[in-house]
C-alpha cells in the first residue's frame, strides 16, 4: 500500500477538525466532504478489526459527522432546526438499512462454478454491509441537517463551482501532459489508462475514480455557474460559466456533454418550476429504466445504431454495455427480491480461468444484482423523493416569490436528476450525490411547511459567513 496515500487518509480527520474550527458549520461540512472527494487517494482502504474498510468516501463523512453531531452541537442550539423528514423518507431510510440484512439472510449458500468459489453470506457480513450503508448515507443526513435553507443550497453550488474551478488547473495539465497526477503524488495509477484516451487525446482523471466521474462533476459545476450568472449577471460570472462549459467539452464525455445540452438552457432561461418539472421527468425515466428497457418505448437498438453512425468505437462500447446488462439482469432475476449479495456473487466468472466474464457498469444493474428489487427501490426512491418533494412544494406562477432562491433550487434539482440519469450507464453515485439529495430534500420540506429560512438576508450576508474566530474543537 502506498505510504503517502495511507498517511493522507489517516490525517484527513484532522483536516476536517481544522475546517470546523475555522469556518461556519455549513461551509466546513461542504469542504470536508467535497475536498476529501477531490483530493484523497482512490483504491486505498484502512482495514480495522470487525469493521468494514474505510475509504475516501467514508472517512470525510465519518469525520464530519463526528464534528456535526458531537463536537460542535453546542453551537447549533440557537440555530433553527430543519423540519422533520416525514414518514415516507424515514420508511425509505429504514428499508435501506433492512436491505443488507435481508440479503445476507437469503444467501447463506456458497457458489461453486468450476475453479470459482464464492462464499455464502453471513449475518456478520450483513451487519458490515449495513455499517457501510450508514456511512455512505451520512452526507445525505448532514446535508439535510445543515443545508436545508436557502443559504445552504446557494452555499453548496458556490462551493461546488469554486472547487471545480481550482480542480480545472490539474485537469488542464492532464489534458496536455496525460493523466499522471495520481502517479506523481501517490505513486500509482487508479484505473485502466486506456480509459483516459479518447478522440486522439486524453481525458482528465486527477484523483477520482474514472474520467467519467470528473466529467459529471464538471457538468454539475457548469449548471451551478449558469444559475449564479442568471441571478447575478456580471461579466465575471458569465465568463466563469463559459469557461466551465469549455471544460465540460474538453472532458470528452458524450454523456456529460449531452446532459449539459439538456440542462444548461433550462437553468439559463426556464422558469424554476419548469426546471424542477423536467428534473422530475428525467429522474423518473432514470428510475424506470430497468422496466422501460424491456418495452418498445426504449428503442435500445436505435440508440446503438445512432451511436454507431457517430462513432463506431462509441457504438461498440454501448452495445457491449447493453449485452452485459442483459446477461447480468437475467442473473439478478434468479434471486429477484433481495439479490445475490457481495463477494462477486451476482457476476459471471469463467469456470476454467477464474477470470471475470462480465463487467457491471451501471449503478442500477449493480444494485439489482447485489440487493435485488427491494434494495434497488429503497435506494433509488430515496434519490427520487427530493425532486418530487420540491416539485410539490414550489410556488407556481411566472414570477414566484424569492425567484433567485427558486432558480438555485431548480438548478440543484437538475443536478441531481442528471446524476440519476448517469447512473444508467455508470456507477457515479458519490458522496456529492447524497449531499445534493439531502440539501434538496431539506429545502423542499422547508418550502412545504413554510419554515423560516432567513430569506430577508442580503445575498452577501447569505453567502459570506461572519468572520470566525478560533474555536477549540480538538
C-alpha positions, 0 to 999 in steps of 0.5 A: 500500500502506498505510504503517502496515500495511507498517511493522507487518509489517516490525517484527513480527520484532522483536516476536517477538525481544522475546517470546523474550527475555522469556518461556519458549520455549513461551509466546513461540512461542504469542504470536508466532504467535497475536498476529501472527494477531490483530493484523497487517494482512490483504491486505498482502504484502512482495514480495522478489526470487525469493521468494514474498510474505510475509504475516501468516501467514508472517512470525510463523512465519518469525520464530519459527522463526528464534528456535526453531531458531537463536537460542535452541537453546542453551537447549533442550539440557537440555530433553527432546526430543519423540519422533520423528514416525514414518514415516507423518507424515514420508511425509505431510510429504514428499508435501506438499512433492512436491505443488507440484512435481508440479503445476507439472510437469503444467501447463506449458500456458497457458489461453486462454478468450476475453479470459482468459489464464492462464499455464502453470506453471513449475518456478520457480513450483513451487519458490515454491509449495513455499517457501510450503508450508514456511512455512505448515507451520512452526507445525505443526513448532514446535508439535510441537517445543515443545508436545508435553507436557502443559504445552504443550497446557494452555499453548496453550488458556490462551493461546488463551482469554486472547487471545480474551478481550482480542480480545472488547473490539474485537469488542464495539465492532464489534458496536455501532459496525460493523466499522471497526477495520481502517479506523481503524488501517490505513486500509482495509477487508479484505473485502466489508462486506456480509459483516459484516451479518447478522440486522439487525446486524453481525458482528465482523471486527477484523483477520482475514480474514472474520467467519467466521474470528473466529467459529471462533476464538471457538468454539475459545476457548469449548471451551478455557474449558469444559475449564479450568472442568471441571478447575478449577471456580471461579466465575471460570472458569465465568463466563469460559466463559459469557461466551465462549459469549455471544460465540460467539452474538453472532458470528452464525455458524450454523456456529460456533454449531452446532459449539459445540452439538456440542462444548461438552457433550462437553468439559463432561461426556464422558469424554476418550476419548469426546471424542477418539472423536467428534473422530475421527468428525467429522474423518473425515466432514470428510475424506470429504466430497468422496466422501460428497457424491456418495452418498445418505448426504449428503442435500445437498438436505435440508440446503438445504431445512432451511436454507431453512425457517430462513432463506431468505437462509441457504438461498440462500447454501448452495445457491449454495455447493453449485452452485459446488462442483459446477461447480468439482469437475467442473473439478478432475476434468479434471486429477484427480491433481495439479490445475490449479495457481495463477494462477486456473487451476482457476476459471471466468472469463467469456470476454467480461468477464474477470470471475470466474464462480465463487467457491471457498469451501471449503478442500477444493474449493480444494485439489482444484482447485489440487493435485488428489487427491494434494495434497488427501490429503497435506494433509488426512491430515496434519490427520487423523493427530493425532486418530487418533494420540491416539485410539490412544494414550489410556488407556481406562477411566472414570477414566484416569490424569492425567484433567485432562491427558486432558480438555485433550487431548480438548478440543484434539482437538475443536478441531481436528476442528471446524476440519476440519469448517469447512473444508467450507464455508470456507477457515479453515485458519490458522496456529492450525490447524497449531499445534493439529495439531502440539501434538496430534500431539506429545502423542499420540506422547508418550502412545504411547511413554510419554515423560516429560512432567513430569506430577508438576508442580503445575498452577501450576508447569505453567502459570506459567513461572519468572520470566525474566530478560533474555536477549540474543537480538538 
